[in-house]
Amino acid sequence: MKNLLFVALVVLSTISCQTNFEKKVDKPKKLPVDNKEVVVKNENQKIDYTEKYGLLFVMPETWKVEFENNKSVNLKGEIMTLETDYSDKIDHSRIRFVLHPGKRGTQIYNSKIKNLSQGGKFINIDGKQAIEKIEILHYDGKGHPLNPPTTRHKISILTQQGEVDIIFDATNKDAEQKINQFIAQLKIKR
């Protein structure tokens, strides 16, 4: 009986060592991109590019997808919005992408241009005009105080797919700096 127990422990420890060894092997990641694969050699970066948003961007490894492909549809079953959320595991800042597809997206973007005097300004992203609006949020959606307050950067841009809102929620200056770096490297599909 002792010999059987000893053999079982040896087998389990061998399997455990093999599993840990396999996890530590540094293999390039392959990410699906529009039915193709992109090899990411630098494990500290994630590349995300999708037809649904028409954007190319690199995310630091500390960012993780909270949810993606969240859709809202109208009574006809047509997609009204498509949303993906990321959050930073370290400073808990968030980035949300919201697509308003097709002609409806163009109408929303044009309406934002008309209402630019209510806050916001034009900025340039990858050679294309976009709208940026910055607000300080003191309360969450349920009316609870936010401590510290959250700085919300909302970028609206028209892509081939429709109007895309990129919404950044930052709770500190470091997160705001990440946002500016993110905006600077953002690319638009032409």
Backbone torsions as a table, in degrees:
resi	resn	phi	psi	omega
1	MET	NA	-43.2	178.8
2	LYS	-62.7	-38.8	179.6
3	ASN	-64.6	-40.0	178.9
4	LEU	-64.7	-42.0	177.8
5	LEU	-64.0	-42.2	178.5
6	PHE	-62.1	-44.5	179.5
7	VAL	-62.6	-42.3	179.9
8	ALA	-62.5	-42.1	178.7
9	LEU	-64.4	-40.6	178.7
10	VAL	-63.4	-43.4	-179.8
11	VAL	-64.1	-45.2	179.7
12	LEU	-63.1	-42.1	-179.9
13	SER	-68.1	-34.2	177.2
14	THR	-64.7	-44.4	178.7
15	ILE	-63.1	-43.2	179.8
16	SER	-61.4	-44.9	179.2
17	CYS	-63.3	-42.1	-179.9
18	GLN	-63.0	-43.3	179.5
19	THR	-62.8	-45.6	178.7
20	ASN	-64.1	-37.7	178.5
21	PHE	-63.4	-44.2	-179.3
22	GLU	-63.0	-35.1	179.8
23	LYS	-67.8	-30.5	-175.1
24	LYS	-86.0	-10.2	178.9
25	VAL	-66.3	128.8	-175.4
26	ASP	-88.4	90.9	179.7
27	LYS	-104.6	143.4	176.0
28	PRO	-63.6	143.9	176.7
29	LYS	-82.1	147.1	172.1
30	LYS	-117.2	125.2	-179.9
31	LEU	-113.1	135.9	175.5
32	PRO	-72.3	132.1	178.7
33	VAL	-137.8	109.0	178.7
34	ASP	46.9	52.6	179.5
35	ASN	64.1	18.2	173.4
36	LYS	-124.2	171.9	176.0
37	GLU	-117.3	138.6	175.9
38	VAL	-112.8	129.2	178.3
39	VAL	-91.4	125.2	179.2
40	VAL	-106.0	111.3	-177.6
41	LYS	-85.4	-29.9	179.6
42	ASN	-89.8	109.9	-176.3
43	GLU	-67.2	-12.9	-179.1
44	ASN	-85.2	0.4	-178.3
45	GLN	-128.4	149.7	172.0
46	LYS	-120.8	136.2	176.1
47	ILE	-108.1	130.3	178.5
48	ASP	-127.7	124.9	176.7
49	TYR	-146.8	125.6	-179.5
50	THR	-139.2	150.7	174.6
51	GLU	-63.1	-32.0	-173.5
52	LYS	-63.1	-31.1	178.8
53	TYR	-109.4	-23.8	-178.5
54	GLY	72.4	30.2	-176.5
55	LEU	-126.2	149.4	173.7
56	LEU	-122.5	129.9	179.3
57	PHE	-154.7	156.8	177.4
58	VAL	-112.1	128.4	179.3
59	MET	-109.7	140.0	174.0
60	PRO	-63.9	156.6	-178.4
61	GLU	-62.1	-23.5	-179.0
62	THR	-71.1	-12.9	177.7
63	TRP	-88.0	137.2	177.5
64	LYS	-129.2	153.5	178.0
65	VAL	-76.9	122.7	175.6
66	GLU	-81.7	-49.3	171.2
67	PHE	-158.4	155.6	179.7
68	GLU	-141.8	160.4	179.9
69	ASN	59.2	32.4	174.4
70	ASN	-75.1	119.8	-174.1
71	LYS	-113.5	145.6	165.0
72	SER	-118.5	137.4	-176.4
73	VAL	-124.7	156.3	175.7
74	ASN	-89.7	-176.1	-176.9
75	LEU	-65.8	-20.5	177.6
76	LYS	-84.4	-5.3	-178.2
77	GLY	86.9	7.0	179.7
78	GLU	-80.0	140.3	179.6
79	ILE	-72.2	123.5	178.0
80	MET	-96.1	-38.5	175.9
81	THR	-142.7	152.5	173.9
82	LEU	-132.4	130.3	-170.3
83	GLU	-134.4	142.0	172.3
84	THR	-133.9	134.1	-179.9
85	ASP	-118.2	137.3	173.4
86	TYR	-119.7	152.0	172.0
87	SER	-137.4	151.7	178.4
88	ASP	-89.6	125.3	-178.1
89	LYS	-68.0	-19.7	-175.7
90	ILE	-93.3	-57.4	-175.2
91	ASP	-103.1	1.6	175.1
92	HIS	64.3	18.0	173.4
93	SER	-71.9	162.1	-175.3
94	ARG	-132.0	149.7	170.7
95	ILE	-129.0	130.8	178.8
96	ARG	-125.9	133.0	174.6
97	PHE	-107.3	125.6	178.4
98	VAL	-126.5	119.0	178.7
99	LEU	-101.8	129.7	168.4
100	HIS	-107.5	101.3	-169.1
101	PRO	-74.0	157.5	169.2
102	GLY	62.2	-148.1	-176.3
103	LYS	-61.7	-36.1	178.7
104	ARG	-60.1	-40.4	176.9
105	GLY	-62.4	-40.6	177.5
106	THR	-63.3	-41.1	178.1
107	GLN	-62.7	-42.7	179.3
108	ILE	-62.8	-44.7	-179.6
109	TYR	-62.7	-44.9	179.3
110	ASN	-63.4	-35.5	176.3
111	SER	-64.9	-38.0	177.8
112	LYS	-65.6	-36.4	177.4
113	ILE	-64.1	-43.6	-179.7
114	LYS	-63.6	-32.7	-177.2
115	ASN	-98.6	19.5	-177.0
116	LEU	-61.6	-27.0	-179.2
117	SER	-66.6	-15.3	178.8
118	GLN	-82.5	6.1	179.3
119	GLY	128.8	139.0	-180.0
120	GLY	118.4	170.6	179.9
121	LYS	-153.9	161.9	175.3
122	PHE	-81.0	138.4	172.2
123	ILE	-132.2	170.4	-179.5
124	ASN	-112.5	125.2	174.2
125	ILE	-124.2	114.8	178.6
126	ASP	52.2	41.7	177.4
127	GLY	78.5	9.0	-178.3
128	LYS	-121.3	141.9	179.7
129	GLN	-68.7	136.2	176.2
130	ALA	-138.6	167.9	178.4
131	ILE	-115.6	131.3	176.9
132	GLU	-118.1	133.6	175.8
133	LYS	-131.0	130.5	-179.9
134	ILE	-118.4	130.2	177.1
135	GLU	-135.5	154.8	175.2
136	ILE	-104.5	122.8	179.6
137	LEU	-98.9	124.4	178.7
138	HIS	-102.3	-14.6	-178.8
139	TYR	-134.9	146.8	176.2
140	ASP	-80.5	-177.0	-177.7
141	GLY	-64.8	-15.7	179.3
142	LYS	-101.4	4.7	178.7
143	GLY	87.7	6.5	178.1
144	HIS	-82.0	139.1	179.1
145	PRO	-62.6	140.7	175.0
146	LEU	-98.5	125.7	179.6
147	ASN	-132.7	106.1	3.9
148	PRO	-78.0	163.6	175.5
149	PRO	-60.2	156.0	-179.1
150	THR	-104.4	133.8	173.8
151	THR	-92.7	122.5	179.6
152	ARG	-108.2	119.3	172.9
153	HIS	-102.0	124.2	178.0
154	LYS	-119.9	117.3	178.7
155	ILE	-107.6	128.1	176.1
156	SER	-118.2	130.4	-178.1
157	ILE	-143.6	146.4	178.6
158	LEU	-95.3	122.8	177.0
159	THR	-116.2	-179.0	178.1
160	GLN	-61.9	-25.8	-176.5
161	GLN	-86.7	-19.5	-177.4
162	GLY	143.3	-155.4	179.6
163	GLU	-92.6	129.9	179.9
164	VAL	-115.2	126.8	170.9
165	ASP	-100.2	128.4	174.3
166	ILE	-112.1	113.0	-172.8
167	ILE	-113.3	119.0	-179.2
168	PHE	-109.2	127.6	173.2
169	ASP	-113.7	118.0	-177.0
170	ALA	-123.5	139.8	-179.1
171	THR	-109.0	-0.8	178.7
172	ASN	-154.3	170.9	-176.3
173	LYS	-65.0	-35.4	178.6
174	ASP	-62.1	-42.2	178.7
175	ALA	-64.7	-38.9	177.9
176	GLU	-63.5	-36.7	178.0
177	GLN	-65.6	-40.2	176.6
178	LYS	-59.9	-39.9	180.0
179	ILE	-61.3	-47.0	179.9
180	ASN	-62.9	-37.6	176.8
181	GLN	-66.4	-40.5	179.0
182	PHE	-61.7	-46.7	-179.4
183	ILE	-60.5	-40.2	-176.9
184	ALA	-64.3	-28.9	-176.9
185	GLN	-101.7	0.9	-178.8
186	LEU	-67.6	133.3	179.6
187	LYS	-120.9	149.0	-178.2
188	ILE	-111.5	135.4	176.4
189	LYS	-70.3	133.8	179.8
190	ARG	-105.5	NA	NA
